[in-house]
Amino acid sequence: MPLDELRDPALLKELGARLAQIRIQTRLTQAELAERAGISLPTLTRFENGASIQLSNFLRILRALDLLGSLELVFPQSELSPIQLLEQQQQEKPKRVRKATQKKSPAGWTWDDPT
């Protein structure tokens, strides 16, 4: 089943299993990977078992496995041409977004109404 069809608990379990598989292929024990990543062994064990961990710990694990560069596939850096970059810098960027509201006049009111 594709990852985008999994609910969060199943996705965490799948990611943990894949990480464990990579760890085993690189011939590292859980203790060795935890030490390299600078995280506790229980944190690594929880993640491999499908539990949620802090994003910073996940990044440390990826870094320890030399997989941090793989995030470029998920979050590619946009490549703008010099002209596009200049145009983008010259455009004023909105500070906030507001939805337009329409004021409705009270029902039955007209300009000729003396009240």
KOLTIZA-225180 format. One line per 2 residues: their letters; for each residue x, y, z of C-alpha. Coordinates in steps of 0.02 Angstrom, whole numbers. Layout:
<doses>
A> X/Y/Z  ...
</doses>
This chain:
<doses>
MP> 0/0/0  71/173/-45
LD> 126/281/101  4/420/59
EL> -142/300/89  -88/255/266
RD> -157/334/423  -31/410/544
PA> -10/258/660  16/140/513
LL> 134/264/430  239/279/588
KE> 249/90/598  304/79/415
LG> 435/216/435  503/132/592
AR> 513/-35/503  603/42/355
LA> 725/131/469  760/-32/561
QI> 790/-118/395  915/17/342
RI> 1001/7/512  1019/-182/495
QT> 1084/-166/315  1217/-46/375
RL> 1263/-174/509  1227/-60/657
TQ> 1149/-113/821  1014/-5/897
AE> 1137/48/1032  1268/99/903
LA> 1144/200/800  1072/284/955
ER> 1247/333/1010  1294/399/837
AG> 1132/498/829  1152/565/1005
IS> 983/501/1061  931/376/1193
LP> 913/192/1152  729/192/1209
TL> 692/335/1087  764/237/941
TR> 675/78/996  509/171/1010
FE> 529/242/835  574/74/759
NG> 419/3/843  307/135/764
AS> 292/264/902  304/450/873
IQ> 465/540/918  522/720/909
LS> 566/785/737  739/837/797
NF> 774/657/850  714/594/681
LR> 834/715/596  977/655/707
IL> 941/476/656  940/522/472
RA> 1103/617/493  1184/468/582
LD> 1133/355/439  1193/483/311
LL> 1015/501/244  983/683/284
GS> 1012/729/101  862/622/55
LE> 750/760/122  793/857/-36
LV> 676/737/-127  534/784/-10
FP> 573/969/6  663/1022/-153
QS> 736/1196/-156  652/1301/-288
EL> 767/1356/-426  722/1528/-492
SP> 806/1612/-638  894/1777/-598
IQ> 753/1872/-685  620/1780/-586
LL> 716/1813/-425  727/1999/-465
EQ> 542/2007/-508  500/1918/-348
QQ> 604/2039/-245  522/2189/-328
QE> 345/2131/-295  273/2184/-130
KP> 226/2030/-34  64/2034/66
KR> 88/2040/253  -76/1952/289
VR> -226/1882/202  -400/1948/234
KA> -561/1886/162  -671/2019/86
TQ> -831/2048/182  -987/2119/107
KK> -1090/2237/213  -1273/2201/199
SP> -1398/2338/226  -1545/2303/339
AG> -1691/2223/248  -1814/2347/176
WT> -1707/2503/203  -1695/2630/61
WD> -1615/2801/39  -1785/2884/39
DP> -1833/2809/207  -1859/2951/334
T> -1804/2844/483
</doses>
